[in-house]
Amino acid sequence: MSRYARQMILPEVGASGQARLTAAHVLVVGAGGLGVPVLQYLVGAGVGRITLVDGDRIAAHNLHRQPLYRMDQVGRYKAEAAAEALAALNPEVTVTPVTTWLDPANAPTLVAAADLVMDCADTFAASLTLSDTCMAAGKPLIAASALALSGYVGGFCGGAPSLRALFPDLPERGATCDTAGAMGPLVATIGAIQAQMALSTLLDLRPSPLGQLITFDAARWRLGGFRFDRAPEPAQPIPFIAPSQITPDDLVFDLRTEEPAPFRADARHGALDPAFTPPPGTPRVILACRTGLRAHHAGAALRSRWTGHIALLAVPPTD
């Protein structure tokens, strides 16, 4: 009996649907708490090809929500360890690990090669870069976020509004799993819903997951959601760039006050003066921070008093 028999018996799948899954190529960005259940269920369902992008390594303090990995793998690249484990789970699926960070320089090529994109990353920069790239390429994006005891999953782009349309205003401060914590089962639940949205999109089920948001509050046991098919796109959002896309003429600010030195020698270091205006003739200002959130807010403030070109950058972690 086929390993996919129990899903092929569904009238929504059948032999033709399984053939669609087998022929599909999915880009998964992030092999952490969200990426683990997403990968396990996509591979289990027989999605033919998966490109897995993650430049991070396995850490012991993350294993409570990343049960695909073992203690003896701590220090290894997540993408490589995940590809090995998933090959054992289903050798019919090809998982290609990419042990670099996603950025605006490599995103267009990675997205162009995929039929569907999964945002399992944990930074605003990665999520917005994927949304911008998928929107331009017309590719569907299933994005999710989970923190503490709540999270959301949504279907974006590919004919639906972008992540920027649904979330035009970013929070003043962004909590992370390091600061706010995360329960493993909550993250797994969000990742499982994300995988279900991906499979439904690949199978072209109706109603489409694209344009749908699902929320889950595990503290109050509330599952909710709504459609956002008509959310308007923001006008001229400030784009993200990669470090490789900085030019000698750019005026670069590293806003990471917690770091002892800027990420490059020619960058100005520290918080941006609220009254700062670039010198006349400045072609572009680059604002950098760790996740992109601080840079986003500084960029919005600068745009209110300066009409020149601004770009944002998330400084990649050092290995």
C-alpha positions as CSV (number, residue, x, y, z in Angstrom):
1,M,0.0,0.0,0.0
2,S,1.2,3.5,-0.8
3,R,2.6,5.5,2.1
4,Y,0.2,8.3,1.0
5,A,-2.9,6.1,0.9
6,R,-4.6,7.7,3.9
7,Q,-4.4,11.2,2.4
8,M,-5.1,10.0,-1.2
9,I,-8.4,8.6,-0.1
10,L,-9.6,12.1,0.5
11,P,-11.6,13.4,-2.4
12,E,-9.7,16.7,-2.1
13,V,-6.4,14.8,-2.8
14,G,-6.7,11.6,-4.8
15,A,-4.1,10.4,-7.3
16,S,-4.1,13.7,-9.2
17,G,-3.5,15.7,-6.0
18,Q,-0.7,13.5,-4.9
19,A,0.9,13.9,-8.3
20,R,0.7,17.7,-7.7
21,L,2.5,17.4,-4.4
22,T,5.1,15.1,-5.8
23,A,5.9,17.6,-8.6
24,A,5.9,20.6,-6.2
25,H,9.0,22.6,-5.1
26,V,8.7,24.4,-1.8
27,L,11.2,26.9,-0.4
28,V,11.3,26.8,3.4
29,V,13.2,29.6,5.2
30,G,14.0,28.7,8.7
31,A,14.6,25.3,10.3
32,G,13.7,26.2,13.9
33,G,10.5,25.9,16.0
34,L,8.2,26.6,13.1
35,G,10.3,25.0,10.4
36,V,10.6,21.6,12.2
37,P,6.8,20.7,12.0
38,V,6.5,22.3,8.6
39,L,9.3,20.2,7.2
40,Q,8.1,17.0,8.9
41,Y,4.5,17.3,7.5
42,L,5.5,18.5,4.0
43,V,8.0,15.6,3.8
44,G,5.5,13.2,5.2
45,A,2.9,14.3,2.7
46,G,5.3,13.6,-0.2
47,V,6.1,17.2,-1.4
48,G,8.7,16.3,-4.0
49,R,11.4,18.9,-3.5
50,I,12.2,21.2,-0.6
51,T,15.0,23.9,-0.5
52,L,15.7,24.6,3.1
53,V,17.5,27.9,4.0
54,D,18.9,28.5,7.4
55,G,22.3,29.8,8.5
56,D,21.9,29.0,12.1
57,R,23.2,26.1,14.2
58,I,21.5,23.7,16.6
59,A,21.6,25.0,20.2
60,A,20.6,23.0,23.4
61,H,18.3,25.8,24.7
62,N,16.1,25.5,21.6
63,L,15.6,21.8,21.6
64,H,12.3,21.9,23.6
65,R,10.6,23.3,20.5
66,Q,12.8,21.7,17.8
67,P,12.5,18.0,18.5
68,L,13.8,17.0,15.1
69,Y,17.3,17.5,16.5
70,R,19.3,15.6,19.1
71,M,21.7,16.6,21.8
72,D,24.6,15.0,20.0
73,Q,23.9,17.4,17.0
74,V,24.4,20.6,19.0
75,G,26.6,22.9,17.0
76,R,25.7,21.5,13.6
77,Y,23.9,23.5,10.9
78,K,20.2,23.0,11.4
79,A,19.6,22.8,7.6
80,E,22.1,19.9,7.2
81,A,20.9,18.0,10.2
82,A,17.3,18.5,9.2
83,A,18.0,17.3,5.7
84,E,19.5,14.1,7.0
85,A,16.6,13.4,9.4
86,L,14.0,14.1,6.7
87,A,15.8,11.8,4.2
88,A,15.3,9.0,6.7
89,L,11.6,10.0,7.2
90,N,10.8,9.9,3.5
91,P,13.6,9.1,1.0
92,E,11.2,9.9,-1.9
93,V,11.5,13.6,-1.0
94,T,14.6,15.7,-1.9
95,V,15.6,18.2,0.7
96,T,18.4,20.5,-0.3
97,P,20.0,22.4,2.6
98,V,21.4,25.9,2.2
99,T,23.4,27.0,5.2
100,T,23.4,30.7,4.6
101,W,21.0,33.5,5.8
102,L,18.3,34.6,3.5
103,D,18.7,38.2,2.4
104,P,17.5,40.5,-0.5
105,A,20.4,39.4,-2.6
106,N,19.7,35.7,-2.7
107,A,15.9,35.8,-2.1
108,P,14.9,36.5,-5.8
109,T,16.8,33.4,-7.1
110,L,15.5,31.1,-4.3
111,V,11.9,32.3,-4.7
112,A,11.9,32.1,-8.5
113,A,12.8,28.4,-8.3
114,A,10.0,27.5,-6.0
115,D,6.2,27.0,-6.4
116,L,5.5,28.1,-2.9
117,V,7.4,29.8,-0.1
118,M,7.3,29.1,3.6
119,D,8.3,31.9,6.0
120,C,9.5,30.1,9.2
121,A,12.1,32.7,10.0
122,D,12.3,34.8,13.1
123,T,13.2,38.3,12.0
124,F,11.1,41.2,10.5
125,A,13.8,41.6,7.8
126,A,13.5,38.0,6.6
127,S,9.7,38.0,6.6
128,L,9.4,41.4,4.8
129,T,12.1,40.4,2.3
130,L,10.2,37.2,1.5
131,S,6.9,39.1,1.2
132,D,8.4,41.7,-1.1
133,T,10.1,39.1,-3.2
134,C,7.0,36.8,-3.4
135,M,4.8,39.8,-4.3
136,A,7.1,40.8,-7.1
137,A,7.3,37.2,-8.4
138,G,3.6,36.4,-8.0
139,K,4.5,33.4,-5.7
140,P,2.3,32.4,-2.8
141,L,3.8,32.9,0.7
142,I,2.6,31.1,3.9
143,A,4.0,33.1,6.8
144,A,3.7,32.4,10.5
145,S,4.9,33.7,13.9
146,A,4.7,32.1,17.3
147,L,5.8,33.6,20.6
148,A,5.1,32.8,24.3
149,L,1.5,31.4,24.2
150,S,0.1,32.8,20.9
151,G,0.8,32.9,17.2
152,Y,-0.7,33.4,13.7
153,V,-0.5,31.9,10.3
154,G,-1.4,33.6,7.0
155,G,-1.5,33.1,3.3
156,F,0.0,36.0,1.4
157,C,1.0,37.1,-2.1
158,G,0.4,34.9,-5.1
159,G,-2.8,37.0,-5.8
160,A,-3.5,37.9,-2.2
161,P,-2.3,41.0,-0.3
162,S,1.3,41.0,1.1
163,L,2.5,40.8,4.6
164,R,3.0,44.6,4.5
165,A,-0.6,45.1,3.6
166,L,-1.9,43.2,6.6
167,F,0.8,44.6,9.0
168,P,1.6,48.1,7.8
169,D,2.6,49.2,11.3
170,L,5.3,47.2,13.0
171,P,5.5,47.1,16.8
172,E,7.7,49.6,18.6
173,R,9.6,46.8,20.3
174,G,9.9,43.2,19.0
175,A,10.0,40.4,21.6
176,T,11.8,37.2,20.7
177,C,11.9,33.7,22.1
178,D,15.1,34.8,23.9
179,T,13.2,37.5,25.8
180,A,9.5,36.3,25.9
181,G,10.0,32.6,25.7
182,A,7.9,30.0,23.7
183,M,6.0,26.8,24.6
184,G,7.0,24.0,22.3
185,P,3.5,22.6,21.6
186,L,2.2,26.1,20.8
187,V,5.0,26.6,18.2
188,A,4.3,23.1,16.8
189,T,0.6,23.9,16.5
190,I,1.2,27.0,14.5
191,G,3.7,25.2,12.3
192,A,1.2,22.4,11.7
193,I,-1.4,24.9,10.6
194,Q,1.2,26.5,8.4
195,A,1.9,23.1,6.7
196,Q,-1.8,22.5,6.2
197,M,-2.1,25.9,4.5
198,A,0.8,25.0,2.3
199,L,-0.6,21.7,1.2
200,S,-4.0,23.3,0.6
201,T,-2.4,25.9,-1.6
202,L,-0.5,23.3,-3.6
203,L,-3.6,21.3,-4.0
204,D,-5.6,24.4,-5.0
205,L,-8.3,23.7,-2.5
206,R,-11.2,26.2,-1.9
207,P,-11.6,28.4,-0.1
208,S,-8.0,29.4,-0.7
209,P,-5.7,29.9,2.3
210,L,-4.3,32.9,0.5
211,G,-5.9,36.0,2.0
212,Q,-6.7,34.1,5.2
213,L,-5.3,34.7,8.7
214,I,-5.6,32.2,11.5
215,T,-4.7,33.1,15.1
216,F,-4.3,30.9,18.1
217,D,-4.2,32.0,21.8
218,A,-3.1,29.1,23.9
219,A,-3.4,31.1,27.1
220,R,-7.2,31.6,26.6
221,W,-7.8,28.6,24.3
222,R,-9.1,30.8,21.5
223,L,-8.8,30.0,17.8
224,G,-9.8,32.8,15.5
225,G,-9.2,34.3,12.1
226,F,-10.4,36.5,9.2
227,R,-10.1,37.2,5.5
228,F,-8.0,40.1,4.3
229,D,-8.4,39.8,0.6
230,R,-8.9,43.6,0.1
231,A,-6.2,44.9,2.4
232,P,-4.5,47.8,0.6
233,E,-0.8,47.7,-0.2
234,P,1.3,50.4,1.5
235,A,2.7,53.1,-0.8
236,Q,6.4,53.0,-1.3
237,P,7.6,50.9,1.7
238,I,11.2,51.2,2.6
239,P,13.0,48.3,1.1
240,F,15.6,45.9,2.7
241,I,19.0,45.3,1.1
242,A,21.8,42.9,1.7
243,P,25.3,43.8,2.9
244,S,26.6,42.9,-0.5
245,Q,24.3,45.6,-2.0
246,I,25.9,48.5,-0.1
247,T,27.8,50.9,-2.4
248,P,30.7,53.2,-1.6
249,D,28.5,56.2,-1.9
250,D,26.0,55.0,0.8
251,L,25.8,56.7,4.2
252,V,25.6,53.7,6.6
253,F,24.3,53.7,10.2
254,D,24.7,50.7,12.5
255,L,21.9,51.3,15.1
256,R,22.9,48.4,17.3
257,T,23.9,50.3,20.5
258,E,24.4,47.0,22.3
259,E,27.3,46.1,20.0
260,P,30.8,47.5,20.8
261,A,31.6,48.2,17.1
262,P,29.8,48.7,13.8
263,F,29.4,45.8,11.4
264,R,31.6,47.6,8.9
265,A,34.4,50.1,9.3
266,D,32.7,52.9,7.3
267,A,29.4,52.7,9.3
268,R,28.4,55.3,11.8
269,H,27.6,53.6,15.1
270,G,24.8,54.2,17.6
271,A,21.3,55.6,17.8
272,L,20.2,58.0,15.1
273,D,19.8,61.6,16.3
274,P,16.0,62.4,16.0
275,A,16.9,65.7,14.3
276,F,19.5,64.2,11.9
277,T,19.3,65.1,8.2
278,P,21.7,63.7,5.6
279,P,24.2,66.1,4.0
280,P,23.2,67.6,0.7
281,G,24.0,65.2,-2.2
282,T,23.7,62.0,-0.1
283,P,22.5,59.4,-2.6
284,R,21.2,56.9,-0.1
285,V,21.1,56.3,3.7
286,I,21.3,52.7,4.9
287,L,19.9,52.0,8.4
288,A,21.0,48.7,10.0
289,C,20.1,46.7,13.1
290,R,19.8,43.0,14.1
291,T,16.2,42.2,13.1
292,G,15.2,45.2,10.9
293,L,12.7,46.5,13.4
294,R,14.8,49.4,14.8
295,A,16.0,50.3,11.3
296,H,12.4,50.3,10.1
297,H,11.3,52.8,12.7
298,A,14.3,55.0,12.2
299,G,13.7,54.9,8.5
300,A,10.1,56.0,8.9
301,A,11.1,58.9,11.1
302,L,13.9,59.9,8.7
303,R,11.5,59.8,5.7
304,S,9.2,62.3,7.5
305,R,11.9,65.0,7.2
306,W,14.1,63.8,4.2
307,T,12.9,62.9,0.7
308,G,16.1,61.0,-0.3
309,H,16.5,57.3,-0.8
310,I,16.5,55.1,2.4
311,A,17.2,51.4,2.7
312,L,17.1,49.0,5.6
313,L,19.5,46.2,6.5
314,A,19.4,43.3,9.0
315,V,23.0,42.6,10.1
316,P,23.5,38.8,9.7
317,P,24.6,37.0,12.8
318,T,28.3,36.1,13.1
319,D,29.0,32.3,13.2
